[in-house]
Amino acid sequence: MTPHGSGGGSAPRDAAAGPSAVPGGATASGSAADGDAEGNTSTPLLHPADGLPEVVRDADGLAATAAALAAGSGPVAVDAERASGFRYSQRAYLVQLRRAGSGTALVDPIPLGGDLTGLAPALDGPEWVLHAASQDLPCLAEAGLRPARLFDTELAGRLAGLPRVGLGPLTERMLGLTLEKGHGAADWSRRPLPEDWLVYAALDVEVLVELRDALAALLEEQGKLEWALEEFEAVRTAGPPLPRADPWRRTSGIHKVRKPRALAAVRALWEARDRLAAERDVAPGRVLPDSAIVEAAVASPASPKALSQLPVFRGRAQRRLESYWFGALRSAQTLPDAELPRPAAATDGPPPVSRWADRDPAAAARLSAARAGLAELSERWSVPVENLLQPDLLRRLCWSPPDDGDVPGFLERGGARNWQIALTAPVLEKALSPRQEP
């Protein structure tokens, strides 16, 4: 399915009537969601139904896994574990797969050189079921795996209006099963992987297809399944995110830095840290915390010795890098004024909303009216406002409305999906129309 179609199509069912399901997910005919509301006790899911499989670590095991998956039927549950917060790279350190008729497979990409293309033919046709797919698709693509079709259980939960969309809460609400959590933020680059971590990983795909079926049924009853399919396709085809402009500006605590030369010091230290982190494959915050970057930039030490007196730089590891960090600071201290960074990042979008009332009161009024209209739609359909329309696209529309008044076309060009355009365009057209004086 193409994520961007012609704008202005008709909304599924009667948009004015709203969904048949009660906000919060309990449907008219009843579901597992009803049981949750009534306080029914859920069943702990503690062990994989087929036992814990051996981890696949070699080419023969990968080939056997591919054959088993090809012989299975129905969708494939897919998950991946990374080592965010520990490693610089976002590569997959474990990939979990499960399909009816083939069972669960745990694949370690590291001894396989990160290349899982041997699985690609078996996985190319079936629908993939993932939770928060946008988080895992990049590392799976890096390993050579890309879905032809996709179902995202987290996104499905959002569109269904469920209040908690983590995998654990969704599984408990929709299936009456409790997943034991606790290792999601672990260092999955560790070897060997502990058995309890592997059990946790296997359970993450144990009932994912069953959860998919329950959510699909709920979305169908609410009249939102076609919306969800458009969203899934948009996620599947999105590709990698564009590199951020001036990523160093996201340094935590940078709001304390006011002067351009101190900002240059933040930039220099951030870039020096990033190079070292990439070289070592260590998370940047473990090489040097953001707080130390900001403190050094503000203090502007005049010598390596002065730098070493700052709290974090007193440590043994940082003293060994004393000349490296001071070299970065020195490069900022000697930078020509013309090359100093601006106080604020350049942007091609509207100014901060806090300035709209002064700079363009009419635009501020349009945004206020549009937000109120979208909030009403959100309430009526039990869909979060940010899922109705990308906030940045809304701001751009209200700041600079199209000269020809073609709101659906503007939304389509901005990446809105057909269902979003059909639902929000009438509300936005009303918000953008000039107000008649009494």
Secondary structure as GFF3:
##gff-version 3
##sequence-region A 1 438
A	DSSP	alpha_helix	32	37	.	.	.	ID=ss1
A	DSSP	beta_strand	43	45	.	.	.	ID=ss2
A	DSSP	beta_strand	55	56	.	.	.	ID=ss3
A	DSSP	alpha_helix	59	71	.	.	.	ID=ss4
A	DSSP	beta_strand	73	81	.	.	.	ID=ss5
A	DSSP	beta_strand	94	100	.	.	.	ID=ss6
A	DSSP	beta_strand	103	107	.	.	.	ID=ss7
A	DSSP	three_ten_helix	117	119	.	.	.	ID=ss8
A	DSSP	alpha_helix	120	123	.	.	.	ID=ss9
A	DSSP	beta_strand	127	130	.	.	.	ID=ss10
A	DSSP	alpha_helix	133	142	.	.	.	ID=ss11
A	DSSP	beta_strand	149	152	.	.	.	ID=ss12
A	DSSP	alpha_helix	153	159	.	.	.	ID=ss13
A	DSSP	alpha_helix	167	175	.	.	.	ID=ss14
A	DSSP	beta_strand	177	179	.	.	.	ID=ss15
A	DSSP	alpha_helix	195	203	.	.	.	ID=ss16
A	DSSP	alpha_helix	208	222	.	.	.	ID=ss17
A	DSSP	alpha_helix	225	236	.	.	.	ID=ss18
A	DSSP	three_ten_helix	247	250	.	.	.	ID=ss19
A	DSSP	three_ten_helix	254	256	.	.	.	ID=ss20
A	DSSP	alpha_helix	260	280	.	.	.	ID=ss21
A	DSSP	alpha_helix	284	287	.	.	.	ID=ss22
A	DSSP	alpha_helix	290	299	.	.	.	ID=ss23
A	DSSP	alpha_helix	304	308	.	.	.	ID=ss24
A	DSSP	three_ten_helix	312	314	.	.	.	ID=ss25
A	DSSP	alpha_helix	316	320	.	.	.	ID=ss26
A	DSSP	alpha_helix	322	333	.	.	.	ID=ss27
A	DSSP	three_ten_helix	337	339	.	.	.	ID=ss28
A	DSSP	three_ten_helix	353	355	.	.	.	ID=ss29
A	DSSP	alpha_helix	356	359	.	.	.	ID=ss30
A	DSSP	alpha_helix	361	381	.	.	.	ID=ss31
A	DSSP	alpha_helix	385	388	.	.	.	ID=ss32
A	DSSP	alpha_helix	391	399	.	.	.	ID=ss33
A	DSSP	alpha_helix	407	413	.	.	.	ID=ss34
A	DSSP	alpha_helix	418	432	.	.	.	ID=ss35
###
